[in-house]
C-alpha cells in the first residue's frame, strides 16, 4: 500500500498571509484557460472570426473575468445548497465563509453558465456560441483542481483491496484502510481524457451546441463513473438507487448534453 504524502496545504506563508496549494490550483486553471483560448483563436474555425473582429484575446480576458465570478459564487452556493441546505439555511452568514472550504463543481458550472449568458448578451452573441468556445478549455482547469484535492488529501476514495498496487492510505480520513486515490482517477478522466476528446472534436467546425453537448455528456459520464470509487460525503452517504449526490447531479448534465447533440445534428441536416 502507498501512503498519502501528507503535504502541507499551505504552499507559502508571508507574515499573516498564507497561500494555499488549492488557491494556486485555481490560478493555474485560469492561466491554462487563457493559454488554450488563445490557441483556439489562432486556428479555425475562429481565425476568421478574429480577423473580422468578432473574437479577440481582449474579449477572452473579459470572458474569463465573468467566468471567475461565476465559478466562485456558483461553486460556493452550489456546495451550500446542494450538499448542506438545512445547515446553511440556519446559518446564512456562513455561506460567505469561503475560507472554511466547500465548493461544488455542479454549482460552479451553473454559475459559469449564467455568467456566460450575461457576457454573451452584452456582446450580442449566442450563448451556445460562447459555451462551444470555452468547453475545450475547461477540462485542464478541472485537472488542476483535482491535483489540489490530492495535495490536500481531501475527497479520498472508497476502501480498496490491499492487493491494488496504487491503493493509498489517507490519514485525513481517520482510518488506516487502503483507499482508491479517486482524485487521481478524476484528474485522468474529467481532466486529461475529456480534454483530449474535446480538443480533437472541436478542431473542426461543428454545428452550434455540439461541442457543449460533448462536454456535458463527457463530463457527466466521467464523473458518474469516478463516483463509484470516491467516498460519499459522510453527512449525505448514498442517496436513492445507491447513487451519490455527485452522480445524481450528473444525470441532468448528460440528458441536457444529449439534447444539445440531438438538436445540433438536426440543425446541420
N, C-alpha and C positions, 0 to 999 in steps of 0.2 A: 504494500500500500504506500501511497505517497502522502506527504503531509503538506497542508497549505503553508506557504512560506511565511505567513503572518507579517506582511508588510505593514509599516506604519501608514495609516490612511492620510496622514499629513505629509505632503511632499516637501514643504519648505515653510519654515517659521521665521518671520522677521518682526521681532518685538511681539506686540499683541496680535499681529496679523498672521494667520495660518492659511496656507494654500494647500488644498486637498487634492489628492490624485483624481477624485471624481470630478472636481471642478476643471482640472486640466483636461480630462477626457472630453468634457463638453467643448472646451476651447479647440481641441484637436478636431472634434466633429465639425465645428463651424468652419475651421480652416480647410478641411477636406472638401466640404461643400463648395466653398469658393473656388478651390482648385479645379474640381470636377465640372462645376458650372461653367467656368472659363473654357475648359476643354470642349464642352458642348457647344459653346458659342463659336468656336473656331472650326467647327465641322458641320456638314449638312445633317439634318435639314435646317439648321439655324444660321448658317453662314450668310445666306441670302437675306434673312431677317435682320441680321446685324447691319449689313450693308444698306438696307432700306431704313434703318433707324428704329425698327420695331423692337429690337432687343439690343442691350448693351451691358457691359460689365457694371456700369454705374447702376443700372436697373436691378441687376442681380444683387448688388450690395444692399440696395434699398429693400429688395425682396427678403434678403437674409435678416435684416433688422426686424421686419414684421414676423418672420418665422421664429426668431429667437423669443420674442414676446409671446407668441402663440404657444410654443413648446413649453415654456416655463409656467405660464399661467394655466394652460390646459393640463400639463403633466401634474401639477400640484393639485388642482381642483379634481382631476380625474382620480388621483390616489385617494383623496379625502372622501369623495362621494361614491366611488365605485367600491372601495375596499373597506372604509370605516365610516359609513354615512351617519350612523347613530352617535358615534363618539364626537364627530366634528360638528354635527347639528347642535350638540350640547356644549361644545367648546369652539364656537365660531372664530374666536380670536386666534386659535392655534392653527387655523388654515394658513395664516401668514408665516408660521414658524418653519420656513423652508430649510433652515439650518439643522433642524431635527431630522431631516431625511423624509423620504416618501414622495416618489414620483411615479406616474403611470404612463407607459408608452401609449396606450389607447387614448388616454386623456390628452396627452401631448399631441397625438395625431389629430384629434378633434380640434384642439387649439390651433394647430397649423392650418388645417383645412379652412377654419373661419378666417384666420389671418390672410391666407391666400385669396379667399373670396373678396375680402376688403381691398387687398392690393390689386387684384385683377380688375375690380370695378373702377378703382382710381386710374388705372392705366388703360381702361377701355378694352380689356382683353377678356377672352373666355376663361372661366375658372378652370375648366379641364385643360386648356392650353397651358396654363401655369403649372398645374399638377403633373401634366405629362412631362414638362421640362424638368421639374425638380426631382421626380421619382427616382431616376437612376443615381442621383447624387446623395440620396438619403442612407442607403444601407451601410456605407463606410462609417457614417456617424453612429449608427446603431452598434456596429462592431466596436467602435471606440468606447461607447458606453458600457458594453459588456466586459471589456478589459478593466474598466474602472470598478465594475462589480466584483470581478475576480480579485483585484488587488485588495479591495476592502474585505474580501471573504464573506460577502453577503449573497443572498439569493442562491444558496447552495442547493445541491441536488438531493434526490431521494437516496435511500440506502442502496448500495450496490454490493455485488458479490465481491468477496475478498480476492477472488481469482481474476477480477478485472484488472488488467495491468495499470490502467490510469485511475483506478479508484482512489479517492483522496479523502483524508480526514480534515474536517473543518472544525477546529476547536470552538469557533464562534457559535456553532450550533448547540453547544452544551453537551455534546456526546462525542464519543471517540469511535463511532462506527464509520466504515468506509462509505463514501458517497459518490454519486456521479458529479463531476465538475460541470454542472449544467450551464454555467456562464460561458464555458468554452464551446459547448455544443451550440449555444445561441450565437456566439461570435462566428462560428463556422457556417451556420445555417442562414440566419437572418441578416448576417453581415456579409461574409465572403461569398457564399453561394448565391444569395439574392442579388448582390451587386453584379456578379458575372452575368447572370441571366438577364437582368435589366439592361446592363450596359450594352450587351450584344444585341438584345431585342430592339433597343432604341437607336441603334446605328442607322437603321433605315427609316424612312418616313412612314409613320403608322397613322391609321385613322384616329381621329380625335377621341381620347378616352382610353385607347388601347393600352398605352404604357401605364397609365394609372391603374387600369384593371389588372394588369400583370403584377404590379406592386402589391395591390390589396390581396389578390389570391396567393401570391408567393409568400408574402409575409405571414398571412393568416395560416397557411399550411405549415410553414416552418415553425412558427411559434406554437401552433397546436400540437405538433409532434414533439417539440422540445419540452413542453409542459409535462409530458409523461415521465420525464427524468428530473424535473425540478420539484423540490419540496413545496407543497402548497403552503400558503400563508397560515401560520398557526391559529390566528384569530378567525380564519374562514374555513380552513380544511377543504375538503372536496364538496362540491355542490351537487345539484341534480344530475343524474346519469353518471355519477362518479367523475365528473369533469371539474377542473379548477376554474376559478374566476377568469384567469387569463384565456383559457380555452373557450369559455362561453363568449367572451368579448371578441374572439377571433371569428366566430360564426357569422355575425353580420358583415364583417370585413370581407370574408370570402364570397358571401352572397352578393354584396354590392360590387365586388370586383368582377364576378361572373356577369352581372348586369351590364357593367361598362363594356366588357369584352363583347357581349352579345350585340348591344346597341351600336358599338363601333364597327362591328362586322357588317351590320345591316346598312350603315351609312356608306360603307365602302363599296357596296354592291349596287 
